[in-house]
Amino acid sequence: MNTWIERQRGLIDTTVANLRRRKARNLGLLLAYVLLVFLLASVVLFGDGMRREARLLLEEAPELVVQRLTAGRHDLMPAQWLERIADLRGVAAVEGRLWGYHHDAAVGANLTLQVPREAAPAAGRVHLGATLARLRGLAPGDVLSLRDHAGQPHAFVVEALLDSRSELVSADLVLLGEADFRAFFGIAAGLYTDAALRVVNPLETRTVAEKVLARLPATRVISREEMRRTYDAVFNWRQGLPLMVLSVLLAAFALLAWDKASGLSAEERREIGILKALGWDSGDVLAMKLWEGALLSLLAFLLGYTLAWLHVYYAGAPLFEPVLKGWSVLYPHFALAPEVDISRIVSLALLTVLPYVAATLVPVWRAATLDPDEVMRE
C-alpha cells in the first residue's frame, strides 16, 4: 500500500512539473474551464433555489382552490356555492377568499390586493409588500393612495411591511380588510373571488376534487400539486433560456475536448517517448496523464462551482436574475437559502470533468502503446 502511495505521489509531482512547464497554455485552459463551470453551475443553482423557495411557500397553500367559471372565464363565487361543497365527504374546511388585481399608474404595474385569512388590517390601513414599498417610497405610517373601480381616490395608511423573506410572492401584495376590499372593487357582500378547501386526507385530494366538479360543474378545481408543477414548469422554461445561450460555450468546450482527443503536440509526444525510453511503461504514462487531466479539471470545477455558489447565494446572481426571476416592474429582491445538493454536484462534475479527462487519455493511450523511437518520430 505504501509503495502504491509513493508511486502516485511521484506521478503527481511529475504531473505538476509538466503543468508548470506549459504554464501559459494551461492557465488559459483553466480560466476558460472555470468560466464554463461557473456559468453552468450558476444557472443550475439559481434555478434549483427558485424552485425550492416556491415549494416551501406552497406548503402553506390549500390543498384545493375552487373557482367559478362563466363562459370559460374566472367569475365571482356566491356564498351559497361554498355551502354546497362544505358538506362533501373528505372536506375539512371551506373558506371564501377575496383577492384581485389593480393597475397602479404610479409604478406602471399590477398590484395584488388581498384580504388575509388572519390578522387583517384595521379599516383604512394596509400591509405592503417590501418591493412595492420601495418603489413607492413608503414606510409604516405613510399614506398609500389608490383609485378604486369607479376612479375615486382611496387613502390607506401603511400599517406594516411584509417580511422581505416572502418577497418572491409578496412583492406586489397589498393586504387590507374585507370592508375596504369590497368597497374598493365594488364587490357586494356574499360574493368571493374563489374558495380554498382543506382536505381531511391529502391522499384523497383528487377524489375530493372530482366530487366538487360533480356537484358544481361550472367550476375549475386547482390542486396544490398542480400549482407546484406550474411553478416548476415556469422555472424550467426560464432556466432553459440561459442554458440555450450557454450551449454555445458548451459547443466550444466540446470542440476543445475534441481537439485534445485528436492528437498530441510534438512536445507531448517527445515527452512520452523520453519517459518510455527511461523505463516507464504504458500504465505509468497513462496514470501520469490521468492525473494531469484530473488535477486540471477538478481544480477548474472546484473554482467554478465555488464562484457560482458565491454568485448565487451571496451576490444574488446578478448575471441571471432578470431571466430566472422574470421581467417585472415590481421586481422582488430576496436571498436564496444556501443548500448543498450532492446529486447536482455529481451531475455537474460528470458533465464538465469526465469529458475532458476522457479526451486527455485517448491520444495518450495511442502514443503510450508505441515504441519510444516511433513516438518521437511521429
C-alpha positions as CSV (number, residue, x, y, z in Angstrom):
1,M,0.0,0.0,0.0
2,N,2.8,2.4,0.9
3,T,4.6,1.6,-2.3
4,W,1.5,2.4,-4.3
5,I,1.0,5.7,-2.5
6,E,4.6,6.7,-3.0
7,R,4.2,5.9,-6.7
8,Q,1.2,8.1,-7.0
9,R,3.0,10.9,-5.2
10,G,5.8,10.6,-7.7
11,L,3.4,10.7,-10.6
12,I,1.6,13.8,-9.2
13,D,5.0,15.5,-8.7
14,T,5.8,14.8,-12.4
15,T,2.4,16.0,-13.5
16,V,2.7,19.3,-11.6
17,A,6.1,19.9,-13.1
18,N,4.7,19.3,-16.6
19,L,1.8,21.7,-15.9
20,R,4.2,24.3,-14.8
21,R,6.3,23.9,-17.9
22,R,3.3,24.8,-20.1
23,K,2.1,27.4,-17.7
24,A,0.6,29.9,-20.2
25,R,-1.3,27.3,-22.1
26,N,-2.7,25.5,-19.0
27,L,-3.6,28.8,-17.4
28,G,-5.7,29.9,-20.4
29,L,-7.3,26.5,-20.5
30,L,-8.0,26.7,-16.7
31,L,-9.6,30.1,-17.0
32,A,-11.9,29.0,-19.9
33,Y,-12.8,25.9,-17.9
34,V,-13.6,27.8,-14.7
35,L,-15.8,30.2,-16.7
36,L,-17.7,27.4,-18.2
37,V,-18.3,25.7,-14.9
38,F,-19.2,29.0,-13.2
39,L,-21.9,29.9,-15.7
40,L,-23.4,26.4,-15.8
41,A,-23.4,26.0,-12.1
42,S,-24.8,29.5,-11.5
43,V,-27.8,28.7,-13.7
44,V,-28.4,25.3,-12.1
45,L,-28.0,26.6,-8.6
46,F,-30.2,29.6,-9.1
47,G,-33.0,27.6,-10.9
48,D,-32.9,24.9,-8.2
49,G,-33.0,27.6,-5.4
50,M,-36.1,29.3,-7.0
51,R,-37.9,26.0,-7.3
52,R,-37.1,25.1,-3.7
53,E,-38.4,28.5,-2.5
54,A,-41.6,28.1,-4.4
55,R,-42.2,24.7,-3.0
56,L,-41.6,26.0,0.6
57,L,-44.1,28.8,0.0
58,L,-46.7,26.4,-1.4
59,E,-46.6,24.2,1.6
60,E,-49.0,26.6,3.3
61,A,-51.3,26.7,0.3
62,P,-54.7,25.0,0.5
63,E,-55.0,21.5,-0.9
64,L,-57.7,22.7,-3.4
65,V,-58.8,26.0,-4.8
66,V,-62.2,26.2,-6.4
67,Q,-63.0,28.9,-8.9
68,R,-66.3,29.7,-10.6
69,L,-66.3,29.8,-14.4
70,T,-68.6,31.9,-16.5
71,A,-68.2,31.5,-20.3
72,G,-64.8,29.9,-19.5
73,R,-63.6,32.9,-17.5
74,H,-63.0,33.3,-13.8
75,D,-66.0,34.8,-12.1
76,L,-67.1,35.7,-8.5
77,M,-68.5,32.9,-6.4
78,P,-71.6,33.3,-4.3
79,A,-71.5,32.1,-0.7
80,Q,-74.2,29.5,-1.4
81,W,-71.7,27.6,-3.6
82,L,-69.3,27.4,-0.6
83,E,-72.2,25.9,1.5
84,R,-72.9,23.3,-1.2
85,I,-69.4,21.9,-1.1
86,A,-68.8,22.3,2.6
87,D,-70.6,19.1,3.4
88,L,-68.8,16.9,0.9
89,R,-67.1,13.9,2.5
90,G,-63.4,14.5,2.8
91,V,-63.6,18.3,3.1
92,A,-62.3,19.6,6.4
93,A,-63.0,23.3,5.8
94,V,-64.1,25.7,3.1
95,E,-63.1,29.4,3.1
96,G,-64.1,32.1,0.7
97,R,-61.2,34.2,-0.4
98,L,-61.1,37.8,-1.5
99,W,-58.3,39.0,-3.8
100,G,-58.0,40.9,-7.0
101,Y,-55.7,42.9,-9.3
102,H,-55.4,46.7,-9.6
103,H,-53.2,48.6,-12.1
104,D,-51.2,51.3,-10.3
105,A,-50.2,54.1,-12.7
106,A,-47.6,55.3,-10.2
107,V,-45.4,52.3,-10.7
108,G,-46.9,51.1,-14.0
109,A,-47.6,47.6,-12.7
110,N,-50.5,45.5,-11.4
111,L,-50.9,45.2,-7.7
112,T,-52.5,42.2,-5.9
113,L,-55.0,43.3,-3.3
114,Q,-56.0,40.6,-0.8
115,V,-57.8,40.0,2.4
116,P,-55.7,37.9,4.7
117,R,-57.1,34.8,6.5
118,E,-55.8,36.1,9.8
119,A,-54.9,39.4,11.4
120,A,-56.5,41.6,8.8
121,P,-55.5,45.3,9.0
122,A,-58.0,47.7,10.5
123,A,-60.3,49.8,8.4
124,G,-58.3,52.3,6.3
125,R,-55.0,50.5,6.9
126,V,-52.9,48.2,4.7
127,H,-49.8,46.0,4.9
128,L,-47.5,46.3,1.9
129,G,-45.0,44.0,0.2
130,A,-41.4,45.2,0.5
131,T,-40.8,45.7,-3.2
132,L,-43.9,47.9,-3.6
133,A,-43.0,49.9,-0.6
134,R,-39.5,50.5,-2.0
135,L,-40.8,51.7,-5.4
136,R,-43.5,53.9,-3.9
137,G,-41.0,55.2,-1.2
138,L,-43.4,54.2,1.6
139,A,-42.8,53.3,5.2
140,P,-45.1,52.4,8.1
141,G,-47.2,55.5,8.9
142,D,-47.2,56.8,5.3
143,V,-50.2,57.0,3.1
144,L,-50.9,54.8,0.0
145,S,-53.3,56.5,-2.4
146,L,-55.1,54.3,-5.0
147,R,-58.1,54.9,-7.3
148,D,-60.9,52.4,-6.9
149,H,-63.1,50.7,-9.6
150,A,-65.0,53.9,-10.1
151,G,-62.0,56.1,-10.3
152,Q,-62.4,57.6,-6.8
153,P,-59.2,58.1,-4.7
154,H,-58.8,56.0,-1.6
155,A,-56.1,56.7,1.0
156,F,-54.8,53.9,3.1
157,V,-52.4,54.2,6.0
158,V,-49.4,51.8,5.7
159,E,-49.6,49.9,9.0
160,A,-46.7,47.5,8.4
161,L,-44.4,46.0,5.7
162,L,-44.5,42.3,4.9
163,D,-41.5,40.1,5.7
164,S,-38.9,40.5,2.9
165,R,-38.2,36.8,3.1
166,S,-41.6,36.2,1.4
167,E,-40.8,38.7,-1.4
168,L,-41.0,36.0,-4.1
169,V,-44.8,36.1,-3.7
170,S,-45.4,39.3,-1.8
171,A,-43.6,41.8,-4.0
172,D,-46.8,43.4,-5.3
173,L,-49.0,42.5,-2.4
174,V,-51.4,44.8,-0.6
175,L,-53.2,43.3,2.4
176,L,-56.4,45.1,3.6
177,G,-59.6,44.5,5.5
178,E,-62.7,42.9,4.0
179,A,-64.8,46.1,4.1
180,D,-62.1,48.1,2.4
181,F,-61.6,45.5,-0.2
182,R,-65.3,45.2,-1.1
183,A,-65.7,49.0,-1.2
184,F,-62.6,49.4,-3.4
185,F,-63.6,46.8,-6.0
186,G,-67.4,47.3,-5.6
187,I,-68.0,43.7,-4.7
188,A,-71.2,43.0,-2.8
189,A,-71.4,41.0,0.4
190,G,-71.8,37.3,-0.1
191,L,-69.5,37.1,-3.2
192,Y,-66.0,35.8,-3.1
193,T,-63.1,35.6,-5.6
194,D,-62.7,31.8,-5.0
195,A,-62.8,29.2,-2.4
196,A,-60.0,27.4,-0.5
197,L,-60.6,23.8,0.6
198,R,-58.7,21.9,3.3
199,V,-58.9,18.2,2.8
200,V,-59.0,15.7,5.7
201,N,-56.7,13.2,3.9
202,P,-54.3,14.7,1.4
203,L,-54.1,11.3,-0.4
204,E,-57.8,11.8,-1.3
205,T,-57.3,15.3,-2.8
206,R,-58.1,14.1,-6.4
207,T,-61.2,12.3,-5.2
208,V,-62.5,15.4,-3.4
209,A,-61.8,17.5,-6.5
210,E,-63.9,15.1,-8.6
211,K,-66.7,15.4,-6.0
212,V,-66.6,19.2,-6.2
213,L,-66.8,19.1,-10.0
214,A,-69.7,16.7,-9.9
215,R,-71.6,19.0,-7.6
216,L,-70.5,22.3,-9.2
217,P,-69.8,21.6,-12.9
218,A,-69.3,25.3,-13.7
219,T,-66.1,25.4,-11.7
220,R,-62.3,24.9,-12.0
221,V,-60.6,23.0,-9.3
222,I,-56.8,23.6,-8.9
223,S,-54.8,21.3,-6.6
224,R,-51.7,22.3,-4.7
225,E,-49.7,19.7,-6.7
226,E,-50.8,21.4,-9.9
227,M,-49.6,24.7,-8.5
228,R,-46.2,23.1,-7.8
229,R,-46.0,21.7,-11.3
230,T,-46.9,25.1,-12.8
231,Y,-44.1,26.8,-10.8
232,D,-41.6,24.0,-11.8
233,A,-42.6,24.4,-15.5
234,V,-42.2,28.2,-15.4
235,F,-38.7,27.9,-13.7
236,N,-37.7,25.1,-16.1
237,W,-38.6,27.3,-19.0
238,R,-36.8,30.3,-17.6
239,Q,-33.8,28.2,-16.8
240,G,-33.7,26.8,-20.3
241,L,-33.2,30.3,-21.8
242,P,-29.7,31.0,-20.4
243,L,-28.8,27.3,-20.9
244,M,-29.6,27.8,-24.6
245,V,-27.1,30.7,-24.6
246,L,-24.6,28.6,-22.7
247,S,-24.9,25.9,-25.3
248,V,-22.6,27.9,-27.4
249,L,-20.0,27.7,-24.7
250,L,-20.7,24.0,-24.3
251,A,-20.1,23.6,-28.0
252,A,-16.8,25.5,-27.8
253,F,-15.8,23.3,-24.9
254,A,-16.7,20.2,-26.9
255,L,-14.5,21.4,-29.7
256,L,-11.7,22.0,-27.3
257,A,-12.1,18.5,-25.9
258,W,-12.2,17.0,-29.4
259,D,-9.1,18.9,-30.4
260,K,-7.4,17.5,-27.3
261,A,-8.5,14.0,-28.3
262,S,-7.4,14.4,-31.9
263,G,-3.7,14.1,-31.2
264,L,-0.8,15.2,-29.1
265,S,1.6,18.1,-29.8
266,A,5.1,17.3,-30.9
267,E,6.4,18.3,-27.5
268,E,4.0,16.0,-25.7
269,R,4.9,13.1,-28.0
270,R,8.6,13.7,-27.4
271,E,8.0,13.8,-23.7
272,I,6.2,10.4,-23.8
273,G,8.9,8.9,-25.9
274,I,11.6,10.1,-23.4
275,L,9.7,8.7,-20.5
276,K,9.3,5.3,-22.2
277,A,13.0,5.3,-23.1
278,L,13.7,5.8,-19.4
279,G,11.8,2.7,-18.5
280,W,8.3,4.0,-17.9
281,D,5.6,1.5,-19.1
282,S,2.3,2.4,-20.8
283,G,0.5,2.2,-17.5
284,D,2.8,4.8,-15.9
285,V,2.3,7.2,-18.8
286,L,-1.5,6.8,-18.7
287,A,-1.5,7.3,-14.9
288,M,0.5,10.5,-15.2
289,K,-1.7,11.9,-17.9
290,L,-4.8,10.9,-16.0
291,W,-3.5,12.8,-13.0
292,E,-2.8,15.8,-15.3
293,G,-6.3,15.9,-16.7
294,A,-7.9,15.1,-13.3
295,L,-6.0,17.8,-11.5
296,L,-6.7,20.5,-14.1
297,S,-10.4,19.6,-14.5
298,L,-11.0,19.2,-10.7
299,L,-9.3,22.5,-9.9
300,A,-11.4,24.2,-12.6
301,F,-14.6,22.6,-11.3
302,L,-13.9,23.5,-7.6
303,L,-13.1,27.1,-8.5
304,G,-16.0,27.5,-10.9
305,Y,-18.5,25.9,-8.5
306,T,-17.3,27.9,-5.6
307,L,-17.6,31.2,-7.6
308,A,-21.1,30.1,-8.7
309,W,-22.1,29.4,-5.1
310,L,-20.9,32.9,-4.0
311,H,-22.5,34.5,-7.1
312,V,-25.9,32.9,-6.4
313,Y,-26.3,32.8,-2.7
314,Y,-24.3,35.9,-1.6
315,A,-24.3,38.2,-4.6
316,G,-27.9,37.4,-5.7
317,A,-26.9,36.1,-9.1
318,P,-26.9,39.5,-11.0
319,L,-25.9,37.8,-14.3
320,F,-29.1,35.6,-14.5
321,E,-31.5,37.2,-12.0
322,P,-33.6,39.2,-14.6
323,V,-34.1,36.0,-16.7
324,L,-34.9,33.5,-13.9
325,K,-36.9,35.8,-11.7
326,G,-38.9,37.2,-14.6
327,W,-39.4,40.6,-16.2
328,S,-41.5,42.7,-13.9
329,V,-41.7,46.3,-12.8
330,L,-42.2,45.1,-9.2
331,Y,-39.0,43.2,-9.1
332,P,-38.6,41.0,-6.0
333,H,-35.4,41.1,-4.0
334,F,-34.7,38.2,-1.7
335,A,-31.8,35.9,-0.8
336,L,-31.9,32.2,-1.6
337,A,-31.2,29.9,1.3
338,P,-27.9,28.0,0.6
339,E,-28.3,24.3,0.2
340,V,-25.8,21.5,-0.8
341,D,-27.2,19.1,-3.3
342,I,-24.8,16.2,-3.7
343,S,-26.6,14.9,-6.8
344,R,-26.3,18.2,-8.5
345,I,-22.6,18.5,-7.7
346,V,-22.0,15.0,-9.1
347,S,-24.0,15.6,-12.3
348,L,-22.2,18.9,-13.0
349,A,-18.9,17.2,-12.3
350,L,-19.7,14.4,-14.7
351,L,-20.8,16.9,-17.3
352,T,-17.7,19.0,-17.2
353,V,-14.9,16.9,-15.7
354,L,-15.4,13.5,-17.2
355,P,-15.3,14.5,-20.9
356,Y,-12.1,16.4,-20.5
357,V,-10.3,13.6,-18.6
358,A,-11.5,11.1,-21.2
359,A,-10.4,13.3,-24.0
360,T,-6.9,13.6,-22.4
361,L,-6.4,9.8,-22.2
362,V,-7.4,8.9,-25.7
363,P,-4.4,10.3,-27.6
364,V,-2.0,9.4,-24.7
365,W,-3.1,5.8,-24.8
366,R,-2.4,5.6,-28.6
367,A,1.1,7.1,-28.1
368,A,1.9,5.1,-25.0
369,T,1.4,1.8,-26.8
370,L,4.1,2.6,-29.4
371,D,7.9,2.2,-29.2
372,P,9.8,5.3,-27.9
373,D,11.6,5.9,-31.2
374,E,8.4,5.5,-33.1
375,V,6.6,8.0,-30.8
376,M,9.3,10.7,-31.2
377,R,9.5,10.3,-35.0
378,E,5.7,11.0,-35.5
